[in-house]
Amino acid sequence: MLSSSLRRVAIIGGSRIPFCRSNTLYSDLSNLDMLTAAIDGLADKFDLADVEIGEVGAGAVISHSKDWNLAREAVLATRLSPLTSAYTLQMACGTSLQAALQLGAKIACGQIDSAIAAGSDTTSDAPIVFGRKFAKRLIKLANAKSMGERLAALKGFNPKELAPVAPGSGEPRTKMAMGEYCELMAKEWGISRIDQDRLAYNSHKKAAAAYDQGFFDDLIVPCAGVSRDNHLRADTTQAKLATLKPAFDRKSGKGTLTAGNSTPLTDGASSVLLASEDWAKARGLPIQAYLTYGKTAAVDFVAGEGLLMAPTVAVARLLQDTGLSLQDFDYYEIHEAFAAQVLCTLRAWESDKYCRERLGLAKALGSIDPDKLNVKGSSLAFGHPFAATGGRIVATLAKLLEQKGSGRGLISVCTAGGMGVVAVLERP
């Protein structure tokens, strides 16, 4: 029988492997390898060997057809009990945060008592496939029962059909890359190159300081001999960032997005342990924070809205649902897909016109305290393995709230496809 009242969803803690730039230190690892390592990190950290977890929800954006059962196969490769059920999901860059929201809802209503939300991505092991024409020939060959049928399947073959089709990074409906969309957003909102570079510099600076302080010591588990994110540049400067050339708008002379203020292609995995209070108490596990609310939203980018503006909508709806104001948070974790995306989001919330006309509000949501934004660095410093980023952020914010002793934090993640996933974490 389900619980007659909603239960609080406790965040016990997280574990991730270091994030590495694509085709570097993890070039020989698969999503399964990395996801297994991240989940095993939780098993070691919280003594979960042979423990049956209520459910594991995990996914990857870049995956092979053989990985249709990725979450379950990862569980079977870990120290968790093989009786632990798992499912695979995908919501682009919001995958692991969405997994946490879905699993948290099951905990809240009493369907399960524990869960692991996780995500992994690698562009070093991206699937390379044949074009559709040659693929159909191979199917015909496989089904052929005679030499005549085999020859018929090969009739008209052209060697050009062997050219592989690499996975694309553009939106399927428009073929435009996310960076191209963000360039348009930066121009629409008047986001300067210097402001983008400053945000990127601060992200690296804060992340490096957090490493020096030992903040990540219990959040990161070594993998393949790697113990630290290899994209992080502790010695970067705004002057160095200013020397980089535009990465997406190379012709107009007005491009502002560069390799320095945009996230690189990244390999990595993360995981977060969620539970009911009773389950945590029974196992003697301290609770870092609670997952109290979440929201998703989408924008019509095909019709001209900014591709990465959906979090502005999701946050506005979340605030209406909860009765909170934008200023009622001690920490803001806004995923830095691009520095420009973060700055566009902040500017939109400060705009009376946008908040009235697009968000349906009486006035602007207002500004946030910049000292509360991404206080331990974010994706521009660590990198962005698409499906793993949400889990990294949840674990970071939960630990921040634990260290503070009380408070509230807001998570905002933009995704491909014009969607946004946002959440609230609290520690009473």
Stockholm file with secondary structure:
# STOCKHOLM 1.0

chainA/1-428         MLSSSLRRVAIIGGSRIPFCRSNTLYSDLSNLDMLTAAIDGLADKFDLADVEIGEVGAGAVISHSKDWNLAREAVLATRLSPLTSAYTLQMACGTSLQAALQLGAKIACGQIDSAIAAGSDTTSDAPIVFGRKFAKRLIKLANAKSMGERLAALKGFNPKELAPVAPGSGEPRTKMAMGEYCELMAKEWGISRIDQDRLAYNSHKKAAAAYDQGFFDDLIVPCAGVSRDNHLRADTTQAKLATLKPAFDRKSGKGTLTAGNSTPLTDGASSVLLASEDWAKARGLPIQAYLTYGKTAAVDFVAGEGLLMAPTVAVARLLQDTGLSLQDFDYYEIHEAFAAQVLCTLRAWESDKYCRERLGLAKALGSIDPDKLNVKGSSLAFGHPFAATGGRIVATLAKLLEQKGSGRGLISVCTAGGMGVVAVLERP
#=GR chainA/1-428 SS CCCSSCCCEEEEEEEECCCEETTSTTTTCCHHHHHHHHHHHHHHHTTCTTCCCSEEEEECSSCCGGGTTHHHHHHHHSSSCTTCCEEECCCGGGHHHHHHHHHHHHHHTTSCSEEEEEEEECSTTCCCEECHHHHHHHHHHHHCCSHHHHHHHHTTCCGGGGCEECCCCBCTTTCCBHHHHHHHHHHHHTCCHHHHHHHHHHHHHHHHHHHHTTTTTTTBCCBTTBCSCSSCCTTCCHHHHHTCCBSSCCSSSCCCCBSSSBCCBEEEEEEEEEECHHHHHHTTCCCCEEEEEEEEEECCGGGTSCTTCHHHHHHHHHHHHHTCCTTCCSEEEECCSBHHHHHHHHHHHHCHHHHHHTTCCSSCCCCCCGGGBSTTCCHHHHCBCGGGHHHHHHHHHHHHHHHHSSEEEEEEEEETTTEEEEEEEEEC
#=GC SS_cons         CCCSSCCCEEEEEEEECCCEETTSTTTTCCHHHHHHHHHHHHHHHTTCTTCCCSEEEEECSSCCGGGTTHHHHHHHHSSSCTTCCEEECCCGGGHHHHHHHHHHHHHHTTSCSEEEEEEEECSTTCCCEECHHHHHHHHHHHHCCSHHHHHHHHTTCCGGGGCEECCCCBCTTTCCBHHHHHHHHHHHHTCCHHHHHHHHHHHHHHHHHHHHTTTTTTTBCCBTTBCSCSSCCTTCCHHHHHTCCBSSCCSSSCCCCBSSSBCCBEEEEEEEEEECHHHHHHTTCCCCEEEEEEEEEECCGGGTSCTTCHHHHHHHHHHHHHTCCTTCCSEEEECCSBHHHHHHHHHHHHCHHHHHHTTCCSSCCCCCCGGGBSTTCCHHHHCBCGGGHHHHHHHHHHHHHHHHSSEEEEEEEEETTTEEEEEEEEEC
//
